[in-house]
């Protein structure tokens, strides 16, 4: 990587927590760099199944409600 980059915050890890935090901070107007070990997968092969499952508990609702990730009611 060449050049100079300036960000308000750098987040290491693009999993659920890192990506959610990056979205929330960007929505708040901060310049965010999200760094992960590999490129995100953007193309899913036909017929493939993603085994990941995430549960959002009542305790998780408050932080999630501040982001655009919340399900539309």
C-alpha positions as CSV (number, residue, x, y, z in Angstrom):
1,X,0.0,0.0,0.0
2,X,1.4,3.4,-0.9
3,X,0.4,6.9,-0.1
4,X,-0.8,8.6,3.0
5,X,-4.1,7.9,4.6
6,X,-5.8,9.7,7.5
7,X,-8.6,8.1,9.5
8,X,-10.3,9.0,12.8
9,X,-10.2,5.3,13.9
10,X,-8.8,2.1,12.6
11,X,-10.6,-1.2,13.4
12,X,-8.7,-4.5,13.2
13,X,-11.1,-7.3,12.3
14,X,-14.0,-7.4,9.9
15,X,-16.1,-9.9,11.6
16,X,-19.6,-9.1,13.0
17,X,-18.4,-6.9,15.8
18,X,-15.7,-5.0,13.9
19,X,-18.0,-4.4,10.9
20,X,-20.9,-3.3,13.1
21,X,-18.7,-0.9,15.0
22,X,-17.2,0.4,11.7
23,X,-20.7,1.1,10.3
24,X,-21.9,2.8,13.5
25,X,-18.9,5.0,13.7
26,X,-19.1,5.9,10.0
27,X,-22.8,6.7,10.5
28,X,-21.7,9.1,13.3
29,X,-19.5,10.9,10.8
30,X,-16.1,9.4,11.6
31,X,-13.6,8.4,9.0
32,X,-13.1,4.6,9.6
33,X,-10.5,2.2,8.2
34,X,-11.6,-1.5,8.7
35,X,-8.7,-3.8,8.3
36,X,-9.0,-7.6,8.0
37,X,-6.6,-10.4,7.1
38,X,-8.4,-11.2,3.8
39,X,-10.7,-9.7,1.2
40,X,-14.4,-10.1,1.9
41,X,-16.2,-12.8,-0.1
42,X,-18.6,-11.1,-2.4
43,X,-19.5,-14.0,-4.7
44,X,-21.2,-17.1,-3.3
45,X,-21.2,-20.2,-5.5
46,X,-24.7,-21.4,-6.5
47,X,-26.0,-24.0,-4.1
48,X,-23.5,-23.2,-1.4
49,X,-24.6,-23.0,2.2
50,X,-23.2,-20.6,4.8
51,X,-23.0,-22.4,8.2
52,X,-22.6,-19.2,10.2
53,X,-25.5,-18.4,12.6
54,X,-25.8,-15.3,14.8
55,X,-28.3,-14.7,17.6
56,X,-29.1,-11.2,18.9
57,X,-30.3,-11.3,22.5
58,X,-32.3,-8.6,24.2
59,X,-29.1,-7.3,25.7
60,X,-27.7,-6.8,22.2
61,X,-30.7,-4.9,20.9
62,X,-29.7,-1.4,22.2
63,X,-26.3,-1.1,20.5
64,X,-27.8,-2.6,17.3
65,X,-30.7,-0.2,17.3
66,X,-28.2,2.7,16.8
67,X,-27.0,1.3,13.6
68,X,-28.5,0.8,10.1
69,X,-28.1,-2.9,10.6
70,X,-31.3,-3.1,12.6
71,X,-34.1,-5.0,10.8
72,X,-36.8,-2.7,9.4
73,X,-40.1,-3.1,11.3
